[in-house]
Amino acid sequence: MYLKKKFYPFIILIFLIILSGCFPKNDRYLSLFISKADKEYQFLKGLEKKDVVTKSDVAYLFGIYFPEEIFVYKNEIPFDIKMFPKSEILYAQVKRGIFTPLPDSTFKPDTPVLRYQLAVFFYNFILSNGFLSNFKMNVVDIKDVDEKFFAYKPISNVVFLGIMDVADGYFNPYNTISGYELIKFFYRLNNLFLK
């Protein structure tokens, strides 16, 4: 049995809608991440699907998005980093001042990162590059982070600069971060430094 010709355009339209759902949408955050991580950081494949990111994930992304030649002696790398691929990249972020070593001289690379901690890491990076000297900060109203909170300055700066965001006025400083969010925040930080 043949369909009438008037139904052909409708059938073609349905077919195109189904077919378009089979291909992933072009995502600017993921595209940049994949282009930067594809060759030397294969072990980060699937980062965007992680529900919770760790300190090592953040350190690797600093090494990918903002590489800097820093000489690291093998014997100065803490033992808890040595088992990770490209351990010198992880420790280089400590030497750059983005991360501070823990009192016992370890790094704890598998520790989940909270939102306020990521804001501090971004703030340390921005300060070390002298970027904030060009900006006059405005007061940022964040409902769940007041000026007495120990990480207020880093949080208010990264929110003001548009790197991290608030949802309905809330920053949720103690929430964890997903891999996709981390990639998105690094994309914004990267764009900020390109301006």
C-alpha positions as CSV (number, residue, x, y, z in Angstrom):
1,M,0.0,0.0,0.0
2,Y,1.4,3.4,-1.0
3,L,1.1,6.6,1.0
4,K,-0.5,9.6,-0.7
5,K,2.0,12.2,-1.9
6,K,0.6,14.8,0.5
7,F,2.0,12.8,3.5
8,Y,5.6,12.8,2.1
9,P,6.7,16.2,3.5
10,F,5.3,15.3,6.9
11,I,7.1,11.9,6.9
12,I,10.4,13.6,5.8
13,L,10.0,16.2,8.6
14,I,9.6,13.5,11.3
15,F,12.6,11.6,9.9
16,L,14.8,14.7,10.1
17,I,13.7,15.5,13.6
18,I,14.5,11.9,14.7
19,L,17.8,12.0,12.8
20,S,18.8,15.3,14.4
21,G,18.5,13.8,17.9
22,C,21.1,11.2,17.0
23,F,23.9,13.7,16.8
24,P,25.3,15.6,19.8
25,K,24.8,19.3,19.8
26,N,27.9,21.5,19.3
27,D,28.8,22.5,22.8
28,R,31.4,25.4,23.0
29,Y,32.6,24.4,26.5
30,L,33.2,20.8,25.6
31,S,34.6,21.6,22.2
32,L,37.4,23.8,23.7
33,F,38.0,21.2,26.4
34,I,38.3,18.3,24.0
35,S,40.6,20.3,21.7
36,K,42.9,21.1,24.6
37,A,42.8,17.7,26.3
38,D,42.5,15.4,23.4
39,K,46.2,14.6,22.7
40,E,48.1,14.5,26.0
41,Y,45.3,14.1,28.6
42,Q,43.4,11.1,27.4
43,F,43.0,10.0,31.0
44,L,40.6,13.0,31.5
45,K,38.2,11.5,28.9
46,G,34.7,11.5,30.3
47,L,35.4,14.3,32.8
48,E,32.2,16.1,31.7
49,K,30.2,13.1,33.0
50,K,31.6,13.1,36.5
51,D,29.2,14.1,39.2
52,V,31.9,15.3,41.6
53,V,35.4,16.7,40.6
54,T,38.6,16.3,42.6
55,K,41.6,18.5,43.3
56,S,43.5,16.6,40.6
57,D,40.8,17.4,38.0
58,V,41.1,21.1,38.8
59,A,44.9,21.0,38.8
60,Y,45.0,19.2,35.4
61,L,42.7,21.8,33.9
62,F,44.9,24.6,35.1
63,G,47.8,22.8,33.3
64,I,45.7,22.4,30.2
65,Y,44.1,25.8,29.9
66,F,46.9,27.9,31.3
67,P,50.2,26.0,30.8
68,E,53.3,27.4,32.3
69,E,56.8,26.1,32.2
70,I,57.6,25.3,35.8
71,F,60.5,23.0,36.6
72,V,59.6,20.3,39.1
73,Y,62.2,18.0,40.7
74,K,60.9,14.4,41.0
75,N,62.0,14.2,44.7
76,E,59.9,17.3,45.6
77,I,56.6,15.8,44.4
78,P,54.5,14.6,47.4
79,F,54.1,10.8,47.5
80,D,50.3,11.0,47.1
81,I,50.7,12.7,43.7
82,K,53.4,10.5,42.3
83,M,51.0,7.7,41.3
84,F,48.9,10.1,39.1
85,P,49.7,10.5,35.4
86,K,51.6,13.7,34.7
87,S,52.2,14.2,38.4
88,E,54.6,17.1,37.7
89,I,51.6,19.0,36.2
90,L,49.7,18.6,39.4
91,Y,52.5,19.7,41.6
92,A,53.3,22.7,39.3
93,Q,50.0,24.2,40.3
94,V,51.2,24.2,43.9
95,K,54.4,25.9,42.9
96,R,52.4,28.5,40.9
97,G,50.5,29.4,44.1
98,I,47.1,28.2,42.9
99,F,47.0,25.4,45.5
100,T,48.5,25.5,48.9
101,P,50.2,22.4,50.3
102,L,48.5,20.8,53.2
103,P,50.3,21.0,56.6
104,D,51.5,17.4,56.3
105,S,53.1,18.3,52.9
106,T,50.5,16.2,51.0
107,F,48.2,17.2,48.2
108,K,45.2,14.8,48.6
109,P,44.4,14.7,44.9
110,D,41.3,12.6,45.3
111,T,39.6,15.1,47.6
112,P,36.3,16.4,46.2
113,V,36.4,20.1,45.5
114,L,33.6,22.4,46.9
115,R,32.4,25.5,45.2
116,Y,34.1,27.9,47.6
117,Q,37.4,26.1,47.2
118,L,37.2,26.4,43.4
119,A,36.6,30.1,43.8
120,V,39.7,30.4,46.0
121,F,41.8,28.5,43.4
122,F,40.5,30.8,40.6
123,Y,41.2,33.8,42.7
124,N,44.7,32.7,43.5
125,F,45.4,32.2,39.8
126,I,43.9,35.6,38.9
127,L,46.0,37.4,41.6
128,S,49.2,35.6,40.5
129,N,48.6,37.0,37.0
130,G,47.9,40.5,38.1
131,F,44.6,40.5,36.4
132,L,42.4,42.1,39.1
133,S,44.6,45.3,39.1
134,N,42.6,46.5,36.0
135,F,39.2,46.1,37.7
136,K,37.2,48.2,40.1
137,M,35.2,45.7,42.1
138,N,31.5,46.4,42.8
139,V,29.8,44.9,45.8
140,V,28.2,41.5,44.9
141,D,25.1,40.6,46.7
142,I,25.2,36.8,47.5
143,K,22.5,35.6,49.9
144,D,24.4,32.7,51.4
145,V,27.8,34.3,51.6
146,D,28.2,37.4,53.7
147,E,31.3,39.6,54.0
148,K,32.4,37.8,57.2
149,F,32.7,34.5,55.4
150,F,36.4,33.6,55.1
151,A,36.2,33.1,51.3
152,Y,34.0,36.1,50.6
153,K,36.6,38.0,48.6
154,P,37.5,35.1,46.2
155,I,33.8,34.2,45.8
156,S,32.6,37.8,45.2
157,N,35.4,38.3,42.7
158,V,34.8,35.2,40.6
159,V,31.0,35.9,40.6
160,F,31.6,39.6,39.6
161,L,33.9,38.5,36.8
162,G,31.3,36.0,35.5
163,I,33.5,32.9,36.0
164,M,31.2,31.3,38.5
165,D,27.5,32.1,39.0
166,V,24.8,32.2,41.5
167,A,21.4,30.6,41.3
168,D,18.6,32.8,42.5
169,G,21.2,34.8,44.5
170,Y,22.7,31.7,46.2
171,F,26.3,30.6,45.6
172,N,26.0,27.3,47.6
173,P,29.6,27.4,48.8
174,Y,29.7,23.9,50.3
175,N,28.2,22.1,47.3
176,T,30.4,19.9,45.1
177,I,31.0,20.6,41.4
178,S,30.3,18.4,38.4
179,G,32.8,17.8,35.6
180,Y,30.7,19.7,33.1
181,E,30.4,22.7,35.5
182,L,34.2,22.7,35.9
183,I,34.8,22.7,32.2
184,K,32.3,25.6,31.8
185,F,34.0,27.6,34.5
186,F,37.4,27.1,32.9
187,Y,36.0,28.1,29.6
188,R,34.8,31.4,31.1
189,L,38.2,32.0,32.8
190,N,40.0,31.3,29.6
191,N,37.8,33.8,27.7
192,L,38.4,36.4,30.4
193,F,42.1,36.2,29.8
194,L,41.7,36.4,26.1
195,K,40.0,39.8,26.3
